[in-house]
Amino acid sequence: VDMFFGMTERRKIHRDGTLRLLGKTFDVKGALPGSVVEVSYLPWDLTLIHVGPERIPSKQIDLGNNARRFENSPIRGKENMK
């Protein structure tokens, strides 16, 4: 099914090691920032994409959870950000 209905596009890796595809942000492990990679995906299922000729799997980032990742940290918790 992937061979017949899969889509491929070229995207640039951002400075934070992510790429954006169809309004969603994906974390790309091991890619150099600024490089252009080929992304393979199924348009109806964007939970997982494959990046590069090695087809490295990449998952979508939950930006809300990512922004709150330090809330419960004893070093960077709410009480220390006054």
C-alpha positions as CSV (number, residue, x, y, z in Angstrom):
1,V,0.0,0.0,0.0
2,D,2.8,2.4,0.9
3,M,4.4,2.0,-2.6
4,F,1.2,3.0,-4.4
5,F,-0.4,5.6,-2.1
6,G,2.6,6.9,-0.2
7,M,3.8,10.5,-0.8
8,T,7.3,11.9,-0.7
9,E,8.4,15.5,-0.2
10,R,11.7,17.2,0.4
11,R,11.9,19.2,3.7
12,K,14.6,21.2,5.5
13,I,15.7,20.3,9.0
14,H,15.3,23.2,11.4
15,R,17.9,24.3,14.0
16,D,16.1,22.4,16.7
17,G,16.2,19.1,14.8
18,T,12.6,19.1,13.7
19,L,10.8,19.4,10.4
20,R,7.3,20.6,9.5
21,L,5.0,18.7,7.3
22,L,1.3,19.6,6.6
23,G,1.1,21.8,9.6
24,K,2.6,19.3,12.0
25,T,6.1,19.2,13.6
26,F,8.2,16.0,13.7
27,D,11.3,15.2,15.7
28,V,14.1,13.9,13.4
29,K,16.9,12.0,15.1
30,G,20.4,12.2,13.7
31,A,19.7,14.7,10.9
32,L,21.9,17.7,10.5
33,P,20.2,21.1,10.9
34,G,20.0,22.9,7.6
35,S,20.1,19.7,5.6
36,V,17.3,18.9,3.1
37,V,15.9,15.4,3.5
38,E,13.3,13.3,1.6
39,V,10.2,12.5,3.7
40,S,7.9,9.6,3.0
41,Y,4.5,9.5,4.5
42,L,0.9,8.3,4.1
43,P,-1.4,11.3,3.8
44,W,-4.2,9.8,5.9
45,D,-1.8,8.7,8.7
46,L,0.6,11.3,9.9
47,T,1.4,9.7,13.2
48,L,4.6,8.3,11.7
49,I,6.8,9.5,8.8
50,H,10.0,8.1,7.4
51,V,13.0,10.4,6.7
52,G,15.9,10.0,4.3
53,P,17.1,7.1,2.2
54,E,17.5,5.0,5.4
55,R,13.7,5.6,6.1
56,I,14.4,6.6,9.7
57,P,11.0,6.6,11.6
58,S,10.0,10.0,13.1
59,K,7.1,10.8,15.3
60,Q,5.0,13.9,15.7
61,I,5.9,16.2,18.6
62,D,3.1,17.3,21.0
63,L,4.0,21.0,21.2
64,G,1.8,21.5,24.3
65,N,3.6,18.7,26.3
66,N,6.9,19.8,25.0
67,A,6.4,23.4,26.3
68,R,5.4,22.1,29.8
69,R,8.3,19.6,30.1
70,F,10.0,21.6,32.9
71,E,7.0,22.3,35.1
72,N,7.7,19.6,37.6
73,S,11.5,19.9,37.6
74,P,12.9,20.7,41.0
75,I,15.5,22.9,39.4
76,R,13.2,24.8,36.9
77,G,9.9,24.3,38.6
78,K,7.2,27.0,39.1
79,E,8.5,28.0,42.5
80,N,12.0,28.8,41.1
81,M,10.7,31.0,38.2
82,K,9.7,34.0,40.3
